[in-house]
Amino acid sequence: MKLLHIDSSILGHGSVSRDLSADVVAALQMRHADLAVTRLDLAATPIGHMTAAHIAAAQGAPVDDALKADVAMGQIALEDFLAADIVVVGAPMYNLGVPSQLKAWIDRISVAGKTFHYGEHGPVGLCGGKKLVIVSSRGGVYSEGSPASAFDHQETYLKAAFGFLGIADITFIRAEGVAMGEEARNGAIASAKRETAALAA
């Protein structure tokens, strides 16, 4: 069994999502002794944002060495995603959405004929057998029922984007309110860690 571990926070060791995503991977390793883990740190090794040159390259146009290296990196990212049985994504909320590094990765794995295709009734996802765990961290409170829930373009986007690829088995491990004082931060992290521990059961 293969697990792909994605981190996208730019905060390094101070990141809540990085700490929690590592806990999720450890919990899943306890549950699946044969788990092989591939890790991609999108802050340390970012994948280039989609450009017209990428589209031209996919259609056979000549590319320079810099773009050739980035296209190769994107291809490896796609292959790692396709090979994974479980995908764990550390996804903090930045400015009501996801980090641009994570958006770039999603753009590069959303490939017609590989992860989805268009049928006579519209798009069909091709990645339905995967389990996805999204570790969501937020400075404020945006969950359903909160006054700011309409501003959630992070979890709603991730659920839609991966749903478009056919993934229905999605678990959110959420720590929100982490910028609302030490007590709120500690409580949010403790709650998320309890949910994470349950993954090992």
VMD Tcl script that draws the C-alpha trace (Angstrom):
set ca {
  {0.00 0.00 0.00}
  {1.29 3.47 -0.94}
  {0.75 6.81 0.79}
  {1.52 10.23 -0.69}
  {2.19 12.91 1.94}
  {1.86 16.50 0.73}
  {2.76 19.57 2.80}
  {2.12 23.10 1.56}
  {2.62 25.41 4.54}
  {5.35 28.04 4.19}
  {5.87 28.23 7.97}
  {8.30 25.35 8.45}
  {8.56 24.06 12.01}
  {6.01 26.63 13.22}
  {3.29 25.15 11.03}
  {0.19 23.58 12.59}
  {-0.73 21.72 9.40}
  {2.77 20.22 9.07}
  {2.72 18.96 12.65}
  {-0.73 17.45 12.25}
  {-0.12 15.94 8.80}
  {2.96 14.16 10.21}
  {0.75 12.79 13.01}
  {-1.79 11.56 10.44}
  {0.89 9.73 8.48}
  {2.25 8.16 11.70}
  {-1.26 7.03 12.68}
  {-1.83 5.45 9.28}
  {1.55 3.71 9.46}
  {0.45 2.16 12.76}
  {-2.70 0.89 11.06}
  {-0.98 -0.33 7.88}
  {2.39 -1.92 8.65}
  {3.25 -2.27 4.95}
  {2.65 1.39 4.11}
  {5.25 2.93 1.76}
  {5.36 6.73 2.14}
  {6.35 9.27 -0.52}
  {6.61 12.87 0.70}
  {6.39 16.10 -1.30}
  {7.08 19.44 0.39}
  {5.57 22.05 -1.92}
  {7.13 24.95 -0.02}
  {10.67 23.53 -0.19}
  {10.28 22.11 -3.71}
  {7.50 24.04 -5.45}
  {6.03 22.92 -8.73}
  {5.62 25.73 -11.26}
  {2.23 27.29 -11.81}
  {0.46 26.29 -15.01}
  {1.29 28.57 -17.94}
  {0.61 28.68 -21.66}
  {4.10 27.24 -22.15}
  {3.12 24.14 -20.16}
  {0.08 23.62 -22.38}
  {2.18 24.10 -25.50}
  {4.74 21.59 -24.20}
  {1.98 19.04 -23.64}
  {1.03 19.51 -27.29}
  {4.59 18.82 -28.45}
  {6.04 22.33 -28.73}
  {9.80 22.69 -28.07}
  {10.71 23.83 -24.55}
  {13.81 25.30 -22.91}
  {15.75 23.43 -20.25}
  {14.13 25.24 -17.31}
  {10.62 24.40 -18.47}
  {11.69 20.87 -19.37}
  {12.82 20.32 -15.76}
  {9.54 21.70 -14.39}
  {7.47 19.57 -16.80}
  {9.41 16.52 -15.60}
  {8.74 17.47 -11.97}
  {5.04 17.81 -12.73}
  {5.02 14.40 -14.40}
  {6.61 12.80 -11.35}
  {4.01 14.51 -9.12}
  {1.23 13.11 -11.31}
  {2.70 9.60 -11.27}
  {3.11 9.69 -7.48}
  {-0.51 10.80 -7.09}
  {-1.80 8.10 -9.45}
  {0.20 5.41 -7.63}
  {-1.01 6.38 -4.15}
  {-3.75 4.46 -2.35}
  {-3.89 7.12 0.40}
  {-3.15 10.83 -0.01}
  {-2.52 13.05 3.04}
  {-2.56 16.79 2.33}
  {-1.48 19.45 4.81}
  {-3.54 22.46 3.73}
  {-3.51 25.67 5.77}
  {-5.94 28.45 4.94}
  {-4.21 31.48 3.39}
  {-6.35 34.54 2.65}
  {-9.56 32.45 2.69}
  {-8.15 29.88 0.24}
  {-5.29 27.41 -0.13}
  {-1.57 28.20 -0.56}
  {-0.69 28.98 -4.16}
  {1.86 26.14 -4.05}
  {-0.93 23.65 -3.34}
  {-3.13 25.12 -6.07}
  {-0.24 24.73 -8.55}
  {0.14 21.04 -7.59}
  {-3.60 20.41 -8.00}
  {-3.51 22.07 -11.42}
  {-0.66 19.81 -12.47}
  {-2.38 16.58 -11.36}
  {-5.72 17.54 -12.92}
  {-4.98 16.08 -16.34}
  {-7.64 15.02 -18.84}
  {-7.25 11.36 -19.71}
  {-5.22 10.69 -16.55}
  {-7.23 11.79 -13.52}
  {-10.53 12.68 -15.22}
  {-12.16 12.60 -18.63}
  {-15.21 14.12 -20.26}
  {-18.06 11.73 -20.98}
  {-21.35 12.33 -22.73}
  {-22.84 13.62 -19.45}
  {-19.87 15.75 -18.41}
  {-16.64 15.20 -16.45}
  {-15.89 11.81 -14.89}
  {-13.23 11.41 -12.21}
  {-10.79 8.53 -12.60}
  {-9.34 8.41 -9.05}
  {-12.26 6.96 -7.14}
  {-10.32 4.24 -5.33}
  {-8.19 6.59 -3.25}
  {-8.60 7.67 0.37}
  {-7.85 11.34 1.02}
  {-7.08 12.90 4.41}
  {-6.89 16.69 4.41}
  {-5.30 18.37 7.41}
  {-6.88 21.81 7.54}
  {-5.53 24.62 9.73}
  {-7.16 28.04 10.03}
  {-6.44 31.16 12.01}
  {-10.15 31.89 12.42}
  {-13.34 29.84 12.58}
  {-14.96 29.12 9.22}
  {-16.68 25.76 9.72}
  {-20.32 25.22 8.87}
  {-22.60 27.17 11.19}
  {-20.04 29.86 12.04}
  {-20.71 33.49 11.03}
  {-17.71 33.36 8.65}
  {-18.60 30.06 6.95}
  {-19.40 31.82 3.66}
  {-15.74 32.86 3.44}
  {-14.47 29.27 3.38}
  {-12.83 28.89 -0.03}
  {-10.28 26.44 1.35}
  {-12.06 23.24 2.38}
  {-14.92 23.80 -0.06}
  {-12.43 24.14 -2.93}
  {-10.44 21.06 -1.88}
  {-13.56 18.93 -1.59}
  {-14.75 20.08 -5.04}
  {-11.33 19.76 -6.72}
  {-10.67 16.23 -5.49}
  {-14.31 15.28 -6.00}
  {-13.88 16.34 -9.62}
  {-11.12 13.71 -9.82}
  {-13.52 11.10 -8.49}
  {-12.38 10.93 -4.86}
  {-15.35 10.54 -2.52}
  {-13.55 9.10 0.54}
  {-12.39 12.40 2.05}
  {-11.66 12.98 5.75}
  {-10.95 16.45 7.13}
  {-8.82 16.79 10.26}
  {-9.39 20.41 11.24}
  {-7.67 22.82 13.63}
  {-9.32 26.21 13.41}
  {-9.11 29.32 15.51}
  {-5.37 28.84 15.97}
  {-4.74 32.60 15.74}
  {-7.41 33.46 18.33}
  {-5.27 33.21 21.43}
  {-3.21 30.52 23.15}
  {-6.17 28.74 24.73}
  {-8.07 28.52 21.44}
  {-4.93 27.35 19.60}
  {-4.11 24.66 22.13}
  {-7.71 23.44 22.21}
  {-7.95 23.28 18.42}
  {-4.70 21.34 18.09}
  {-5.65 18.94 20.89}
  {-9.02 18.27 19.24}
  {-7.35 17.60 15.88}
  {-4.83 15.26 17.50}
  {-7.67 13.25 19.07}
  {-9.25 12.85 15.63}
  {-5.87 11.87 14.22}
  {-5.32 9.20 16.87}
  {-8.63 7.61 15.88}
  {-7.20 6.95 12.38}
  {-4.87 4.34 13.88}
  {-7.77 2.30 15.25}
}
mol new
graphics top color blue
foreach p $ca { graphics top sphere $p radius 0.5 }
foreach p [lrange $ca 0 end-1] q [lrange $ca 1 end] { graphics top cylinder $p $q radius 0.2 }
display resetview
